[in-house]
Amino acid sequence: MEGHSPQTSFEELLTLQQQVARLQALLQASRQVHGTISLRDVLLTALEIAVRELEVPGAAITYPRLQYGEMPDEPWNSCARFPLPESDGVKAEMVIACSRQLTLSEEDFLEGLVLQTSVAAQNARFHERDLEWARVQQDLDAARLLQRSLLPEKMPDLAGYDFAVRSTTCFEVGGDYVDLIGLPDGEQVMIVADVAGKGLASAIVSTAFRSAFRALATTGLPLKTIARRMNQHHWDEGQETRRKYVTAFLMRLDAAAGKLEIVNAGHNPGFLFNPGEASPRLLSASGPPLGILPGSQYEEEHLPFPPGSRLLVYTDGLTEVFRGEEEFGEGRLLEAFAACAGCGGDHTLAQLWNTISEFSGSQPQVDDMTAMAVHRTPRVQPVQPEVACI
């Protein structure tokens, strides 16, 4: 049997040593490219390794465009190209500036390098997304706290009246707005409003709407005039703002006289229970939502609010709650409110939220939910003194 010549054995040993050296170099390269969490540093490290190990003038990554060393003018037709495994739809190549044919061991090394580079680059992208999401979440948490701080801090202290508000957003922030503004003459201007949509964009519009409404609410203008001006102001803000139109229920309460003035601008009907009346009043809209049609006009309603009266104004998040295909609806909400006769405002709203939660079961909230309850304490009949019989 023929044996190997000394020259052949030496060449095989040399080739084996080169392969071992390449594997060791690839292992070291893997450690280096995985040793950073910056995408740019990962790619530059890989390019530096390729240039150093193959002793070539330069190398480049096509996306994002990075270069190490000297590269010829594009289109790099004479260069060796090694595609990086595609990730998140990103297609990129490592381009090696080399005027000679690469050996098989060099090609194997580069294929291993681009594979490790691709994995490290993906990890770096995940890290960048985590950091970006953490920044976004931090901003959303700050926005949530800010929006919560804009809710009324305390209810008006008016003898014989009980006010309550409650608001829960679907996401971190929402487009519902509720407010009570005391006027110098003792009247209360109140509003429950709902910006179309939900989330951050609606919250931004809600905050701008709040500023404009508060500026007008203290002028003493009739509510229909305030609604008309708010409508035109919202329309004039431009196309993007018009898409975020606002439904609003405006109220002015003269507590001393027991009178209520309301304007419903495209909002859900309010529920008013007055003592001695067989059925509740549904306070329906007299005009379209604010910002949807220029020049819209609105009508006021003037209503008595005697002792024992109860008013509920809410956004559609309370009625558009589902159990499967079945909607909670306006009728169920009215029944639940009617069942709270004799309850205080806070207890009433707590009961409504409980009733809605029991109806929906484990289904998540899909819209912002806001409500205001205004109760007037029933008049206490004086106790007649007993007359002693003689």
Beta strands, then each sheet from edge to edge (+ up, - down):
strand 1: 58-61
strand 2: 66-69
strand 3: 80-87
strand 4: 90-97
strand 5: 161-168
strand 6: 176-182
strand 7: 188-195
strand 8: 246-254
strand 9: 259-265
strand 10: 270-273
strand 11: 281-283
strand 12: 301-304
strand 13: 310-314
strand 14: 322-323
strand 15: 326-327
strand 16: 369-376
sheet 1: 2+ 1- 4+ 3-
sheet 2: 5+ 16- 13+ 10- 11+
sheet 3: 6+ 7- 8+ 9- 12+
sheet 4: 14+ 15-
end
